[in-house]
Amino acid sequence: MVIDFYLDRLLSIALFQGIRQDILLSAFSSKDYRIGMYEKGDIVHLALERMVYLDVLLEGSLQGSRQMEKGIKKMRRWRAGSLLGAELLFAERDNIPWGITAATEAVVLHMKKPLVLRLCALSEDFLKGFLKLCSESTFSPRAPRTLLREQIMDYLLMECHRQENERIHLAFTKKEWARRMGVHYSSLFRELNALREEGVLTYDKSSVTLKGNK
């Protein structure tokens, strides 16, 4: 999947409207972006995942939810043309405060930092637009610094409610889970083992089961 297919859609979004088409295409490199194709209900970002992309919602809609004291509370919905994560991309505290899933079939352009910096250097209009986005918090309030155990449990509780089952099917490997949280796999494995020894959960290769969460 290449950006050319979505070029017209991209140029219709305000942030990109001041950039000439040839300059925009020259800025893109295959290693600096990816286009995510999501079915309804697919996970786009985990709660408290590190935000390493500027997301451009090209088609469809996304919804964000956050684990509250009494369960899941939907916080916001984004429609085609929305941009997510600008204020977190270069921040020290870059954890997304809630989980984001596809509310419908969705196409998301995930732009890495080098591509965003390149576009800022090539276009003053893009730079001004990006700085404006950074000053407007997409994910307000921001996620506080959190212990790894809290990150793990927040995600599992959210998925427990979403899947309506204490046995939570993981949509990715544990190595990918660790990468998304910005920690080493060994740290995640150690914390999961500790939670298992405490009787909080059990796990196998593709699932985690919460104990006593009825």
C-alpha positions as CSV (number, residue, x, y, z in Angstrom):
1,M,0.0,0.0,0.0
2,V,1.6,3.3,-1.1
3,I,0.6,6.9,-0.2
4,D,-0.2,7.8,-3.8
5,F,-3.5,5.9,-3.6
6,Y,-4.7,8.3,-0.7
7,L,-3.0,11.4,-2.0
8,D,-6.2,13.3,-2.9
9,R,-7.7,12.4,0.5
10,L,-4.5,13.6,2.2
11,L,-4.5,16.9,0.3
12,S,-8.1,17.6,1.4
13,I,-7.0,17.8,5.1
14,A,-6.2,21.3,6.3
15,L,-2.7,20.4,7.6
16,F,-1.5,19.3,4.1
17,Q,-3.3,21.8,1.9
18,G,-0.5,24.2,1.7
19,I,2.0,21.7,0.4
20,R,2.6,21.2,-3.3
21,Q,1.9,17.6,-4.4
22,D,5.4,17.0,-5.7
23,I,6.9,18.2,-2.5
24,L,4.6,16.1,-0.4
25,L,5.4,12.9,-2.4
26,S,9.1,13.6,-2.2
27,A,8.9,13.8,1.6
28,F,7.5,10.3,2.0
29,S,9.8,7.3,2.5
30,S,8.5,3.8,2.9
31,K,10.3,3.4,6.3
32,D,8.8,6.6,7.7
33,Y,5.1,5.8,7.5
34,R,2.7,2.9,7.3
35,I,-1.0,2.7,6.3
36,G,-3.1,0.7,8.8
37,M,-6.2,-1.0,7.5
38,Y,-8.6,-1.7,10.4
39,E,-11.8,-3.7,10.7
40,K,-14.5,-2.6,13.1
41,G,-13.4,-3.4,16.7
42,D,-9.7,-3.7,15.8
43,I,-7.3,-2.2,18.3
44,V,-5.4,0.8,16.9
45,H,-3.6,1.8,20.1
46,L,-3.5,0.2,23.5
47,A,-4.3,2.3,26.6
48,L,-1.1,3.8,27.9
49,E,0.8,2.8,24.7
50,R,3.6,5.1,23.7
51,M,2.6,7.4,20.9
52,V,5.3,7.1,18.2
53,Y,3.2,8.3,15.3
54,L,1.2,11.3,14.1
55,D,-2.0,9.5,13.1
56,V,-4.1,10.8,10.1
57,L,-7.5,9.2,9.9
58,L,-8.1,8.9,6.1
59,E,-11.3,6.9,6.1
60,G,-13.8,5.7,8.7
61,S,-14.0,6.5,12.4
62,L,-12.2,5.7,15.6
63,Q,-13.3,5.7,19.2
64,G,-11.4,6.1,22.5
65,S,-12.2,4.5,25.8
66,R,-10.7,4.8,29.2
67,Q,-10.8,2.4,32.2
68,M,-12.8,4.2,34.9
69,E,-13.7,3.1,38.4
70,K,-17.0,1.7,37.3
71,G,-15.9,0.2,34.0
72,I,-15.4,1.5,30.5
73,K,-16.4,5.1,29.6
74,K,-16.3,6.2,26.0
75,M,-14.4,9.5,25.9
76,R,-14.3,10.6,22.3
77,R,-14.9,9.7,18.6
78,W,-12.8,10.7,15.7
79,R,-14.0,10.9,12.1
80,A,-12.2,10.9,8.7
81,G,-9.9,13.9,8.4
82,S,-9.0,13.9,12.2
83,L,-5.3,14.0,13.3
84,L,-4.3,12.3,16.5
85,G,-1.2,12.5,18.8
86,A,0.6,15.6,17.6
87,E,1.1,16.9,21.2
88,L,2.5,13.5,22.3
89,L,4.8,12.8,19.4
90,F,7.8,14.7,20.7
91,A,6.8,14.8,24.4
92,E,8.7,13.1,27.2
93,R,5.3,11.9,28.6
94,D,4.1,10.2,25.4
95,N,1.7,7.6,26.7
96,I,-1.9,7.6,25.3
97,P,-4.3,7.9,28.2
98,W,-6.9,5.5,26.7
99,G,-7.3,2.7,24.2
100,I,-8.4,3.5,20.7
101,T,-10.3,1.0,18.5
102,A,-11.9,1.2,15.0
103,A,-15.5,2.3,15.4
104,T,-16.0,1.4,11.7
105,E,-13.8,0.1,9.0
106,A,-10.9,2.6,9.0
107,V,-7.8,3.6,7.2
108,V,-5.1,5.4,9.3
109,L,-1.9,6.9,8.0
110,H,0.7,6.5,10.8
111,M,3.6,9.0,10.3
112,K,6.9,8.6,12.1
113,K,8.9,11.5,13.6
114,P,11.4,11.8,10.7
115,L,8.6,12.3,8.2
116,V,6.9,14.9,10.3
117,L,10.2,16.8,10.8
118,R,10.9,16.6,7.1
119,L,7.5,18.1,6.2
120,C,8.0,20.8,8.8
121,A,11.3,21.7,7.1
122,L,9.8,21.6,3.6
123,S,6.6,23.6,4.3
124,E,6.1,26.6,6.6
125,D,2.3,26.0,6.4
126,F,2.7,22.5,7.6
127,L,5.0,23.6,10.4
128,K,2.5,26.2,11.6
129,G,-0.3,23.7,11.4
130,F,1.6,21.1,13.3
131,L,2.5,23.6,16.1
132,K,-1.1,24.5,16.3
133,L,-2.0,20.9,16.7
134,C,0.6,20.5,19.4
135,S,-1.0,23.3,21.4
136,E,-4.4,21.6,21.2
137,S,-4.5,18.4,23.3
138,T,-6.1,15.6,21.4
139,F,-5.9,13.3,24.3
140,S,-6.6,15.7,27.2
141,P,-6.1,14.9,30.1
142,R,-2.7,13.4,29.5
143,A,-1.8,10.1,31.0
144,P,0.3,10.3,34.2
145,R,3.5,8.4,34.5
146,T,2.5,4.9,35.5
147,L,4.0,1.7,36.7
148,L,4.3,-1.2,34.3
149,R,1.9,-3.2,36.4
150,E,-0.8,-0.4,36.1
151,Q,-0.3,-0.4,32.4
152,I,-0.8,-4.1,32.2
153,M,-3.9,-4.2,34.4
154,D,-5.5,-1.1,32.7
155,Y,-5.2,-2.8,29.3
156,L,-6.5,-6.2,30.6
157,L,-9.4,-4.7,32.4
158,M,-10.4,-2.7,29.3
159,E,-10.2,-5.8,27.1
160,C,-12.1,-7.8,29.7
161,H,-15.0,-5.4,29.4
162,R,-14.7,-5.1,25.7
163,Q,-14.5,-8.9,25.0
164,E,-17.0,-9.6,27.9
165,N,-14.9,-12.5,29.0
166,E,-12.3,-13.0,31.8
167,R,-10.2,-15.0,29.3
168,I,-8.8,-12.2,27.1
169,H,-7.6,-13.1,23.6
170,L,-4.4,-11.2,22.7
171,A,-4.5,-9.7,19.2
172,F,-0.7,-9.6,19.1
173,T,2.4,-11.3,20.6
174,K,3.7,-10.4,24.0
175,K,6.8,-9.1,22.4
176,E,4.6,-6.7,20.4
177,W,2.7,-5.8,23.6
178,A,6.0,-4.9,25.3
179,R,7.1,-2.8,22.3
180,R,3.9,-0.8,22.4
181,M,4.3,0.0,26.0
182,G,7.9,1.0,25.5
183,V,9.5,-1.7,27.7
184,H,11.7,-4.7,27.2
185,Y,10.0,-8.1,26.8
186,S,11.8,-9.4,29.8
187,S,10.2,-6.7,32.0
188,L,6.7,-7.6,30.8
189,F,7.4,-11.3,31.3
190,R,8.7,-10.7,34.8
191,E,5.6,-8.6,35.8
192,L,3.2,-11.2,34.3
193,N,4.9,-13.9,36.3
194,A,4.6,-11.9,39.4
195,L,0.9,-11.3,38.8
196,R,0.4,-15.0,38.2
197,E,2.2,-15.9,41.4
198,E,0.0,-13.5,43.3
199,G,-3.1,-15.2,41.8
200,V,-4.2,-12.2,39.8
201,L,-4.1,-13.9,36.5
202,T,-3.0,-16.8,34.4
203,Y,-1.7,-16.8,30.9
204,D,-0.7,-18.8,27.9
205,K,0.8,-18.1,24.5
206,S,-2.2,-16.2,23.1
207,S,-4.4,-15.3,26.1
208,V,-4.5,-13.9,29.6
209,T,-7.2,-14.9,32.1
210,L,-8.1,-12.5,35.0
211,K,-9.0,-14.3,38.3
212,G,-11.8,-13.1,40.5
213,N,-12.9,-10.3,38.2
214,K,-16.6,-11.1,38.1
